[in-house]
Amino acid sequence: MDKMQTAQADKASTVDRDIERLRKELVTLRGYLMNEPSAEVLVEFDAKIVDQISDILGSSSPMIEAYEYATVGEASGLMNVPEEGLEGITHDSQRETLRQRQRVLESCVSDLETRRAAASAIGAKKAKVSGPRVSDYMSKTIRAVTMDATLKEVGRLLQEWKIGSVLVQSGDEYVGSVTETELAREVVGGNLDPATTTVRTCMREPIINIDSSDHIVEAVRLMKNKATRHLAVVENDRVVGVVSVSDIIRYYSGV
């Protein structure tokens, strides 16, 4: 066996051990779902899992942030995001946060299985990326208004569609977005007349987008970094859908 083959075999062996480590933790989590642990036990377990993910996937892995998000549940996970209306989301029970932890660990295992395939079988270039993608959870319905729509009209549409954000369209292009929070800030704080003021005055531009093939965890990271609850989803630079924080919650809740 030459040096390259030996290195690949060693890498595959290391990944196998890492997968086994995380699968053991998944077994522990399933036990917690049957018999919920004390708060002290859970804090110790969470600290160990974060250390393991950091050791296995790297200290900058988005899975660390995703796991920490799961531990606090849907109400506090995106702490840096402004309030906009959570589209019917409610606080999770401890049991639900345990399920969210489970989904993150399963995603870690999927990532490692991809690495194993790349290291031992078909090579990195041919290995298919596994795990949940943005395209799996996005909404293909794109709600948009024109730049000349009034704030009053946009507010009515947000209520009618039961959403917290819409894209702003100019011709065939999406040039920005506007949220319930921005509407309220402009109307109340700016003392504007919603019947005559257009969305040009308060829209956010350019749109914040994410590729449909990106991992769902990347959507969590981008929402936090950009302080938003909604992202436009693109394929080949064309908007094909929208993913919101409630879509993220549905993933981590296993719905």
N, C-alpha and C positions, 0 to 999 in steps of 0.2 A: 504494500500500500504506500503510495507516494505521500509527500508532506501535505498536499492539498486535500487529498482524500482523508488523511488522518485528522486534519483540522476540521473538516466538515463533519466527520464522525464524532469528534469531541464536542463540537457545537450542538449537534443533534442530541447527544447524551445529556448535555447541560440543560437543554430546553425540556427534555423528557423529565428531568428531576424537578424543574421549576413547575411544569404542568402538574406533576404529582403533588407538589407542595400546596398548590392552590386548590386542587381537587379535594385534598384533605380538609382544607378550610371550608369548602362548600359543604362537605358532610357535616361539619360542626354547625354551620349556619342552618342546615335543614333540621338539625336537632333543636336549635333555638326556636325555629318556627313551630315545633311541636310543644316545646316547653320554654316559654320566654325567660331569658336570663335576667339576673339582677342588673341594675344600672352599672355597678362596679365591674361585673364580669364583662359587660358589653363594651365599656370604655377600654378595658385591657385588651379585648379582642380587636377592637378597631385600631388601636395603636399598633398592634402586631401586624395587622393586614396592611396598613399604610407603609410600614417598614418593609414588608415583603414585596409589595408592588414597586416601591422605590428601588429595592435591591434587584428585582428581576427585570423590570421594564425601564428603569432609570428614574432619577429624581425629578426629571422634567416631564414625565409621562402624564398626559391628560387624564389617565385612569386614576391618578391620585386625587385630582380635583373632583372627578366624578364620584369616587368613593366617599370623599368627605361630604359632597353634596348629598349623597344617599343617606349618610348618617343623621343629617338634620332634617331630612324630609323635604317635601315640595315647598313648604311655606318659607323656609329660610335659605334654600340652596343657592339662590342667585342674590346674595345679600347686597351686591353693588348695583342692582338693577332698580330703577325707579318704579314706584307703584303705578300701574296702568289699568288694573282690572284683570283678574286672573281667569276670566272666562269659565267660571263655575268650579274652580279648583278649591278643595277643602283640605284642612290639616290632616296629615297621616297619623295613624296609630303607630306604636312601636312595631307591631307586626308588619305593617306596610313598609316601614323603613328597612326591616330585615329582608323583605323581598327585593327592595331596591339594591341593597348591598349584594344580594345574590346575583342580580342581573349584571352588576359591574364586574364581579369576579368571573362570571361566565364569559363576559366580553374579554377579560384578560386571558382566559384559557384559549378562547378563539384566536386571539392575536398570537399567542405562543404556538398554537397548532399551525398557523400560517408560517411562522418562522421555522418550525420544524420541517415543514414541507420544502421550504426554500433551501434549508441546510442539508437535507438528507436525500431528497428525491428529485425534484424537477428543476431546482435552481431558482434563484431569486427573481429572475426576469419572467419566469413562467408561473410563479406561485400566485394564485389568486388571493386577493385580499378578502378576508372573512370578517364577520361581525356586522352589526346593524349599521346601515347607511342612512344618511339624511333622506334619500329618496324613499326609504321604507316608511317614513313617518310624516313626510311633508303633506300639506294639502295642495292638491292640484288646482283648486279653485283660487284664482287670483282676483282679489277685490281691489279696484282702483278708481280714482277720481281724477278729473282734469285739474290743471293748475288754476283754472278760473272758477272752480267750485267754491261756494261760500262756506265759511266755518259752520254755519247753521245747517247747511245741507250735509256736510260731512258728518257732523254730530248725529244727525238723524239716521244716516246710513250705517254708522257704527252701531247704533242701537238696534236697527232693523236686522243687520247681519250678525249681531251678537259677537262682535270682535273688538279688539282694542287698537287696531292699526290698519291703515290702508296704504297702498302705494299711490304715488302721484304720477300721472301719465302725461307726456307731451308728445303728441303724434303717435308714433309707433314705439316710443321709448319710455321706459320708467326712469324718472329723473330724481325721485325722492320718495319720502314716506311721511306720514303724519299720524300721531297717536292721540288717544284720549287725553293724556297728560298734557301734551303740547297745546291741544285745543283749549283746555281749561286754563292753562298758564297764560295764553295769549288773550283770551277773552276776559278773564277776571283780572289777572295781573296787569295786562296792557290796556284795560278799559276800552276794548275794541267792540265795534258793533258786529255781531256774528252774522247778521243778515246781509251785510255789504262787504265784509272783509273776506278776501280769498285765501286759499291755503298757501299761496306763494309766501305769505308773511310768516308762516310758522312751520313750513315743511322742513324736514331734515334731508339734506342732500350731501353727497350722493347716496344712493341706496346701499345698505349693508348687505352683502350677499355671501353665500357659501355654496360650494359646488355640491351637486346632488350625490356625488360618489364619496364625499367626505364621511368619516365616521361620526356617529351621532354625538360622541363626546366632544368633537371639535365645535359643534354647534353650542354646547354648554359653555366652552371656553370663550368663544366669540361673543356670545351674549353678555357674559360678564365683562369682558374687556371693553366692549362698545357700549355698555349700559343700555341694552335694549332687550325687549322680550320677543322680538320678531325679526326674522331674517328672510330675505328673498333667496330663493334657490335657483341656481343657474346651471345650464348645460351648454357648453360651447358658447359662453357669453350671452346666452338667451335665458330670460327668466321663465321658468317652467312651473313654479309653485312657491309656496311660503311655508316656513316652519316656525312655530311659536313655542313659547315656554310650556304651554299646555300639552303640545305634542311630545316634548321632552319628558314631561311628567308621565304621559301615557306609556312611554317606553320603560322608564324606570319602575313604574308601577306594574308592569307586565300586562297592561291592558291592550 
